[in-house]
Amino acid sequence: MSDVDQEPLEVSLKLLLPLLASIIAISPLAIDMYLPAMPILAEQLSTDMSSVQNSLSIYLLGYALGLLFFGPLADKHNRRTLVIIGISGFTLMCFALPFATTIEQFLFFRFAQAFISSAATVVVPGTIKERYGKNTAKGFSYVSMIMMLAPMIAPSIGSVLLLHSWQAIFIVLGVYSLLVLGLAYRFLPERKREEKVEHVSFLSRYKIVLGHKKSRLDLLSSMTISLAFFAFITAIPFVYLTVFKVSEFTFSLLFGINVVTLMGAHFINTRLVTRKGSRKMLSYGLVVALIASSGLVSAQYWQLSIVYTVCALLPLMGSISMIAVNSDALVLLEFNRESGTATAVIGTLRFGIGSLAGPILAYFYDGSALPFALLMWSSIIVVLICQLIYRISHRINN
């Protein structure tokens, strides 16, 4: 028996959740840490800024394709093995990137880094589901709350490391992933197999997930609420910096407050979801989102001051996170043997719909923040329709 197959040390949930969060945080760190280095990368790799910016799209594409490939594998193979493969490959690419001398090499390493890293992250939701059962949303909220520290601090870390060189960013990222690799090898528990895993083909697992009627509306809700989230990520620099003309420092402060709000919403969810259930928490979040997004649209339509926009966005972003985490949990609870495949479907749809936010906002661009507000409001309305249809069909069937 190899070392990889040996049983890891038993670890409590208080230690397991930070470990899972550190695994999930790999991608946000890989995306956000190098953002301040883009102009210098363009100069040193003798290319234009748009080519370097495309490295972000290349990373997201590689990550989405990796989820599609590794998702079904996570349902029938050793989870620790996949985590070790994923983080090891990610680490190798971290140490390869500083040696890139052309933009083509840089893009190749970034694609490979994202693709292989998804092998590690795709197993996390299934592990949480195994430990939390019907309270899966509580586990999701805990992990998300811890993981959100990554996008808060990553740009600042990248800016400090950039004082040395852009290569230092990826070297430090590689050291971080090595540390996570050691902890995962030592402490990550293996799935408890109480019965023999049936042999189901790669495509059949996707057919099972996509053909599951009961989860379709929650899956659509998860996908659509992601459009609202990516609309915020895409448009908020323009809204704050260009429309309201705040300083870079004020923008960073306002953005950080929104992240803190997201963490707060996840904390509230951990306190209430075990008593109320994911369905009710999703409904509570939806009510708040509907009110806040309507307020955001009104503020932009009447061209009110920035105070109204900030006051609308804070509860809106918190409610969006509550909708997302509970809809994901409701989907995963429907799949005992295909949690990895379900995770891959959720992730791919999320990144796919999220990639449409930029083109949609560009098409409706009018120099104001109204298209951004309307896109977020429209996304909430679609989620509302999905949940109303679910409730009606559930009452009819019962």
N, C-alpha and C positions, 0 to 999 in steps of 0.2 A: 504494500500500500504506500503510495507516495505521500509526501508531506502535505500536498494540497488537499488530499482526500481525508486527512485525519480530522477528527472532530475538534473544532476550535473551543477555547475556553468559554464556559457559560458567562454571558454578560447580561446585566440588568437592563431594563428599558431606559433608565436614566443615562446609561453609557451608550446603549445601542442607538438611540435617537440622534445624539450629536455625531456619531460615526456615520449614520445614513445621511445626515445633513451635509457632512463634509464630503461625502461621495457626490451627492447631487450638486454641491457648490462648485465642483470642478468646471462645469460648463460656464456658469456665470462669470467665474474668475477668468477663464480663458477668453471670454468675449469682452469683458469690461476692462481688464487690466491693460490691454495694449491700445485702447482707444486714444489715449493722449499721445501715443507714439506714431500715429498714422502719418502726420506730415514729415517726420524724420525718416520713417520707412520709405516713403515715396522718394525722398531725396537720395537716400543711401542705396536703394535698389534701382535707381535710375528709371523711375516710372512716374506716372501721373497719380494724382490723389484718388481719382475714380477707381483705378485698378486696385489700390490698397483698400479702399472702401468695399470693393467687391469681395475681399477676403472674408468679410463678415457674412455675406450671403453664401459664399462657398462653405463656410463653417456650418451654417444652419442647414444647408443642403446635405452635407456629409452626415450631420447628426440625425437628420430625419431618415435618410437612407439606412443608417446604422440601426436605428430603432426598428425599422421594418425587417431588417435581417436578423437581428439578435432577439427580438421579441419572442418569436416562437421557440427559439433555442432555450430561452430562460424558463420555459414551461416544462422542459424535459431533461435538462442538463443541470449539473451542479452549479448553484448560484455563486458560490465562492470562487469557483473556477472562472466564471464569466467576469466577476469583479476583478480578479487578479489579471486576467487577460486584458480587460478594458483599461485599467489604470496603468498597467505595465506599458501597453502600447501608447497611451497618452503621454507617459513620462518620456519614452524614447523620442517621440515627436517634439516634446518640449526641448530636449537637448539637441535635436537635429535642427530646429528652427534658427538658432543663432548662427548656423553655418550657411544659411541660405544667402546666395549672392545675386539671385535674380528673382523677379516677381513670380515667375513660373514655379520656381522651386518653393517659394514661400507659400503659394496657393496650394501646391501639392501636399506639403507638410500639414497645412491647416486642415485640408479636407481629410487626410488620413487620421489626423489627431481627433477630429470630431467623430468620424465614423467609428473608430475603435473605442473611443470613450463611452459611446452609447451602450456598449456591452456591460459596463459597470452600472450605469444609471438606470437601465431598464429593469433591473432586478429589485430596485428599492421599493416601489409601490407594492409588489408582491410580498416582500418581507414585512412591510408594515401591516398589510392586510392579514397576514398569517398571525401576527402578534396581537392585533387589536380586534379582529373579527368584525362584528357589526358596528363597532366604534372606530372603524378605519379612518373616518374623517378627522377624528381626534388626533390620531397618529400623524396624518397628513399635515394637520395644522401645526403640530409641534415641530415637525421636520422643516416645514416651510418657514416658520417663525425663526428658527435658528439659521436656516440657509440664507435668509434675506440679508444677513449681515454681509454676505459676499458682495452683492452689487452696491451696497452702501459704501464699502471701503475700497473696492477694487480700483476705481479710477484714481483715488488718492495714492494708493500703493504704486500704481503704474507711473504716476507723475514723479514720485520720489525716486523710483528706480531709473527713470529716464534721465535723471541727473548724471547717472553713470553711463548708460547706453540702453538702446532698445533691446539688445540681447539679454541684458540682466533681467528683464521682465520675464522672459521665458525660462531662464535658468532658475529663478526663484519659484516660478510656477511648477517646474519640474521637481524641485526639492519638496514643495508642498505635497505634490502627488505621491512622491516616494514615501513620505510620512503617512499619508492616508493608506497607501498600499500595505505598509507594515501593520497598521492597526486593523485593517480589514482581514489580512491573513491570520492575524492572531485572535480576533474577537468576533468576526462576522459569523453568525450562526447559519447552519445549513437548513434547508427546508425539511420539515418532518414529513417523511413519506409513509403514511399509514397503509397505503395500498399501492399496488403495482401501477406504474404510469402506463396508460394505454399508448400504443403507437399510433399517432395521428400525424398525417403528412403536414408539411410546411403550409401549403395553401389551404388545407382543410381547417387549420386553426383560425385563419383569417375569415374563412367562410362561416365558422361557428360564431365568431364575435360579431361580424357585420350582419349576420342573419338573425341575431338575437333581438326579437321584436321589443321585448320589455325594456331593453336598455337604449333603444335608438333615440328616444326623445331626450334622455339625460346625456347621451353622447353628443347630440346636436346642441344641447344647452352648453355643455363644456366647450365645444368648438366655437360657438357664437360668442360666448362671454370672453373668449380669448381674443376675438376681433376687437372688442372694446378695450382690452388691456393693451394690445399692440398699437391701437390707435393713440392711446395715451403716450406710450413710449416713443412713437414716431413723431407725434405732433407737439408734445409739451415743450421742447426747446424753442420751436417756432412761436408757440403761444406766449410763453413767458418772455423770451428774449427779444422777439420781433414785434409782436402785437402789443404787449404791455411794456416793452423796453426796460426790463429790470436788468440789474447788473449780473455778471457771472456769479458773483458771491451770493446774491439774493436767489438766483436760480438754483444754485447748489443747495441752499438752505431749504427752499420750498420743495425741491425734489426729495431731499432727505426726510422732510416732514411727511411726505406722502408714503415713503417706505416705512416709516415708523407707524403710520396709520395702518398699513397692510399688516404689520406685525401685531398691532393691537387687535385687529379683527380676527387674526388667527388665534390669539390668546383667548378672546371671548368665545370663539368656536370650541376650543378645548374644554372650556368650563361648562358649556351648555349642551354640546352635541350628545353627550351620553344620556342626558335626561330627555331632550327634545327629539333627538334623531336627526339624521342628515336631511330628510325630506323637509322637515319643518324649518331647519336652519337655512336651507336653500330658499325657502319661501320668505323667511324674515329678511334675508339678504336681498332678495328680489324686490320686496316692497321698498326698502331703503334705496336701492339702486334706481328704481323708477322715479321716486320723489327727487333724489339728488340729480339724476340726469336731466329731468324736466327743468329743475332749477338752473342747471348749467346751460341748457339751450336758451332759457329765458334771459339769463345774464348776457349771453353773446348777442341775442337778437336785439336787446335793448341797449347794448354796448355799455353795460355797467362797469364799474371800476373792478380792479383785479381782486379786491376783497371778496366780492361775490363769487368769482370763479374759484378762488382758493377754498372758500367755505362750501362750495358745491362739490369740488373734487375730493376733499378729504373723506366724507362719508361714502362717496361714489366708489373710490378705489378700495376702501375697506369692504364694502358690500360685494364688489366684483370678486375679491379674493375669497369671500365666504361662499359665493355661488360656485366658483371654480372648484374649490376643495371638496365641497359636498357633492357636486355633480360627478366629479371623478370617483369619489368613494362609492356613490350609488351604482356607477357603471361596474367598478371592480368587484363589488359584492355579488354581482350576478355570475361571476366566473371563478370557479374553484381551481380548475386545471389550466385555464388559459389566461391567467393574470398577466403574464409577460406579453402575450399577444395583444390583450386589451390595452395594456400600457403603451405598446407600440402604436396602436390605432389612435389612442387619445393624443399622444405626442405628435404623430405625423399630421393629424387633422389640425391640431393646435398651431403648429408651425406653418402649415399650409394656408390656413385662413389668416394667420397673422401676417404672412407675407403680402396679403392683399391690401392691408391697411395703407401702406405707402401709395400704391397706384390709385386707390379710391380717393384718398385725400388730395393727391395731385390732380386728379380729373375734376374734382369739385372746388379746386383752389380759387379763392376770391380775395385773398389778402386778409381775411378775417379769421377768427377762431370758430365761426359758426359751423362750417363743414365738419370740423373735429367734434364739436358738441353733438351735432345731429347723428354722426356715425356711432358715437357711444350710445346715444339714446335709442337709435334704431336697433342696435345689438341687444339692448335690454328688452326691447319690445319683442324681438324674436324669441328670446329666452322665456318671456312671459307667455307667449303663445304656446310654446312647447310644453310648459308646465301646466297650462290650462287644459290642453289636449290630453296630457297624461292623467289629470284628475278626472276629467270627464270619462275617459276610456276605463279608468280604474273603477269608477262608480258603476259603469254599465256592466263590466265583467263580474263585479261582486254583487 
